[in-house]
Each structure stands twice: as structure tokens, then as C-alpha cells.
Amino acid sequence: MAETTHEEPRGKRYWVWVGVVALGLLAAGSGFVFKLTEFIKVVKTGEAEGFAVVPVVTYFCVTAGFVCLFIWNYLRGGFHDVERPKYDMLERHEEIDRHDLAAARPPDRT
């Protein structure tokens, strides 16, 4: 007996996923911007006395690095085929296994 499944069109699921991600990023981004403005206000008033300046600057440097890596990978096409790396890894693993097997065989003496 053939099993039938009802699937939504791929395009509709894609846009739902994009919308959920956009809402999540909007919520996280607005919370970040709020905390950042509060931090700037505290630093300007002098109440912070520099206790959090170094960790925040470090955080921004690390974040800038991740943003640069993301942009670099995006421009290189790293998100075009996200399934390909796992197949590449499996192919390399098989190649290494063949190489190890060939190296483990004793030489043929005829």
C-alpha cells in the first residue's frame, strides 16, 4: 500500500522559516540595542567606573570577527549548498580508509 503524505509547498515553508528567523532576530536585536543604549548611558554618567568597559569591548571585537567570517562565507557561497560538506567529509573518510588499507597490506613479492 502506498503511503501518501501531505506536504506544504517548499516555497511556503521557506517563507515561514524566513519570517520566524526574522522575528527572532528582530526580538534579539531590539533587546541588544536596548541594553547597549543603557550601557552607553551608564558609561557617560560615570557610574560604571569602567568595570564593564573591557569585557564589552572584547565582546564587540569577537562579534566583529564572527560577522566578518559570516560575510566572507556568504560571499564565497558557503551557504549555497549546505549539504555538500557532509558528503565531502564522507568521501575524504573513504579515501583515507582506502589509503590506510593499502598501506597496511604487505608488499607483493613475486
GROMACS elastic network, one bead per residue, 0.5 to 0.9 nm:
[ bonds ]
;  ai    aj funct       b0    kb
    7    10     6  0.82185   500
    8    11     6  0.83274   500
    8    12     6  0.68229   500
    8    13     6  0.67599   500
    9    12     6  0.54886   500
    9    13     6  0.66443   500
    9    14     6  0.87937   500
   10    13     6  0.52934   500
   10    14     6  0.61560   500
   10    15     6  0.88169   500
   11    14     6  0.50691   500
   11    15     6  0.63840   500
   11    16     6  0.87301   500
   12    15     6  0.53005   500
   12    16     6  0.62654   500
   12    17     6  0.86385   500
   13    16     6  0.50581   500
   13    17     6  0.60985   500
   13    18     6  0.85545   500
   14    17     6  0.51055   500
   14    18     6  0.61505   500
   14    19     6  0.86007   500
   15    19     6  0.60295   500
   15    20     6  0.85586   500
   16    19     6  0.50685   500
   16    20     6  0.62232   500
   16    21     6  0.86348   500
   17    20     6  0.51684   500
   17    21     6  0.61772   500
   17    22     6  0.84993   500
   18    21     6  0.51635   500
   18    22     6  0.60130   500
   18    23     6  0.85859   500
   19    22     6  0.50078   500
   19    23     6  0.61144   500
   19    24     6  0.85463   500
   20    23     6  0.51537   500
   20    24     6  0.61750   500
   20    25     6  0.85934   500
   21    24     6  0.50502   500
   21    25     6  0.60727   500
   21    26     6  0.84434   500
   22    25     6  0.50818   500
   22    26     6  0.59642   500
   22    27     6  0.85505   500
   23    27     6  0.61143   500
   23    28     6  0.85319   500
   24    27     6  0.51837   500
   24    28     6  0.60909   500
   24    29     6  0.83029   500
   25    28     6  0.50989   500
   25    29     6  0.56848   500
   25    30     6  0.83033   500
   26    29     6  0.50513   500
   26    30     6  0.59682   500
   26    31     6  0.85212   500
   27    30     6  0.52908   500
   27    31     6  0.62798   500
   27    32     6  0.86312   500
   28    31     6  0.52096   500
   28    32     6  0.61422   500
   28    33     6  0.86483   500
   29    33     6  0.60628   500
   29    34     6  0.85097   500
   30    33     6  0.50727   500
   30    34     6  0.60881   500
   30    35     6  0.86267   500
   31    34     6  0.51084   500
   31    35     6  0.62408   500
   31    36     6  0.85064   500
   32    35     6  0.52032   500
   32    36     6  0.59871   500
   32    37     6  0.85930   500
   33    37     6  0.61113   500
   33    38     6  0.85492   500
   34    37     6  0.52979   500
   34    38     6  0.62538   500
   34    39     6  0.86440   500
   35    38     6  0.50378   500
   35    39     6  0.60811   500
   35    40     6  0.86104   500
   36    39     6  0.50278   500
   36    40     6  0.61952   500
   36    41     6  0.86491   500
   37    40     6  0.50372   500
   37    41     6  0.61894   500
   37    42     6  0.86603   500
   38    41     6  0.51125   500
   38    42     6  0.62694   500
   38    43     6  0.86741   500
   39    42     6  0.51270   500
   39    43     6  0.61572   500
   39    44     6  0.85824   500
   39    48     6  0.85358   500
   39    52     6  0.89337   500
   40    43     6  0.50896   500
   40    44     6  0.60931   500
   40    45     6  0.86609   500
   41    44     6  0.51374   500
   41    45     6  0.62936   500
   41    46     6  0.87566   500
   42    45     6  0.52453   500
   42    46     6  0.63747   500
   42    47     6  0.57903   500
   42    48     6  0.58908   500
   42    49     6  0.89932   500
   43    46     6  0.51866   500
   43    47     6  0.64503   500
   43    48     6  0.54831   500
   43    49     6  0.72635   500
   43    50     6  0.73827   500
   43    52     6  0.89690   500
   43    53     6  0.82120   500
   44    47     6  0.79077   500
   44    48     6  0.85383   500
   45    48     6  0.78097   500
   46    49     6  0.56086   500
   46    50     6  0.80920   500
   47    50     6  0.84537   500
   48    51     6  0.59936   500
   48    52     6  0.71038   500
   48    53     6  0.83801   500
   49    52     6  0.81670   500
   49    53     6  0.85975   500
   50    53     6  0.51220   500
   50    54     6  0.75497   500
   51    54     6  0.74115   500
   51    55     6  0.84078   500
   52    55     6  0.55458   500
   52    56     6  0.61474   500
   52    57     6  0.85965   500
   53    56     6  0.52818   500
   53    57     6  0.60887   500
   53    58     6  0.85505   500
   54    57     6  0.51641   500
   54    58     6  0.60905   500
   54    59     6  0.85140   500
   55    58     6  0.50191   500
   55    59     6  0.60346   500
   55    60     6  0.86419   500
   56    60     6  0.61982   500
   56    61     6  0.86353   500
   57    60     6  0.50884   500
   57    61     6  0.62424   500
   57    62     6  0.87097   500
   58    61     6  0.50955   500
   58    62     6  0.62373   500
   58    63     6  0.85045   500
   59    62     6  0.52433   500
   59    63     6  0.60370   500
   59    64     6  0.85112   500
   60    64     6  0.59695   500
   60    65     6  0.85485   500
   61    64     6  0.50896   500
   61    65     6  0.63026   500
   61    66     6  0.88181   500
   62    65     6  0.50745   500
   62    66     6  0.63737   500
   62    67     6  0.86729   500
   63    66     6  0.51109   500
   63    67     6  0.61124   500
   63    68     6  0.85521   500
   64    67     6  0.50398   500
   64    68     6  0.61142   500
   64    69     6  0.86207   500
   65    68     6  0.51111   500
   65    69     6  0.62404   500
   65    70     6  0.86171   500
   66    69     6  0.50215   500
   66    70     6  0.60753   500
   66    71     6  0.86005   500
   67    70     6  0.50184   500
   67    71     6  0.61614   500
   67    72     6  0.85089   500
   68    71     6  0.51570   500
   68    72     6  0.60268   500
   68    73     6  0.85180   500
   69    72     6  0.50500   500
   69    73     6  0.60404   500
   69    74     6  0.84552   500
   70    73     6  0.51971   500
   70    74     6  0.60567   500
   70    75     6  0.85868   500
   71    74     6  0.50151   500
   71    75     6  0.60523   500
   71    76     6  0.84751   500
   72    75     6  0.52391   500
   72    76     6  0.61309   500
   72    77     6  0.87031   500
   72    78     6  0.86006   500
   73    76     6  0.50299   500
   73    77     6  0.62910   500
   73    78     6  0.50270   500
   73    79     6  0.73276   500
   74    77     6  0.51704   500
   74    78     6  0.54810   500
   74    79     6  0.60422   500
   74    80     6  0.81972   500
   75    78     6  0.74623   500
   75    79     6  0.89260   500
   76    79     6  0.84293   500
   77    80     6  0.52631   500
   77    81     6  0.79236   500
   78    81     6  0.69144   500
   78    82     6  0.71370   500
   79    82     6  0.55313   500
   81    84     6  0.57547   500
   81    85     6  0.82080   500
   82    85     6  0.67237   500
   82    86     6  0.84401   500
   83    86     6  0.60591   500
   83    87     6  0.71737   500
   84    87     6  0.53187   500
   84    88     6  0.62267   500
   84    89     6  0.87114   500
   85    89     6  0.60896   500
   85    90     6  0.86395   500
   86    89     6  0.50572   500
   86    90     6  0.62904   500
   86    91     6  0.86635   500
   87    90     6  0.50700   500
   87    91     6  0.61184   500
   87    92     6  0.85674   500
   88    91     6  0.50971   500
   88    92     6  0.61469   500
   88    93     6  0.85410   500
   89    92     6  0.51462   500
   89    93     6  0.61231   500
   89    94     6  0.86971   500
   90    94     6  0.62342   500
   90    95     6  0.85842   500
   91    94     6  0.51644   500
   91    95     6  0.61791   500
   91    96     6  0.86634   500
   92    96     6  0.61167   500
   92    97     6  0.85408   500
   93    96     6  0.51053   500
   93    97     6  0.61568   500
   93    98     6  0.86624   500
   94    98     6  0.61817   500
   94    99     6  0.85787   500
   95    98     6  0.51442   500
   95    99     6  0.61936   500
   95   100     6  0.86281   500
   96    99     6  0.50016   500
   96   100     6  0.60628   500
   96   101     6  0.84785   500
   97   100     6  0.50813   500
   97   101     6  0.60332   500
   97   102     6  0.85295   500
   98   101     6  0.50747   500
   98   102     6  0.61085   500
   98   103     6  0.85522   500
   99   102     6  0.51418   500
   99   103     6  0.61318   500
   99   104     6  0.86147   500
  100   103     6  0.50390   500
  100   104     6  0.60858   500
  100   105     6  0.87985   500
  101   104     6  0.51296   500
  101   105     6  0.64615   500
  102   105     6  0.54645   500
  102   106     6  0.85771   500
  103   106     6  0.78093   500
  103   107     6  0.89546   500
  105   108     6  0.85400   500
  106   109     6  0.88338   500
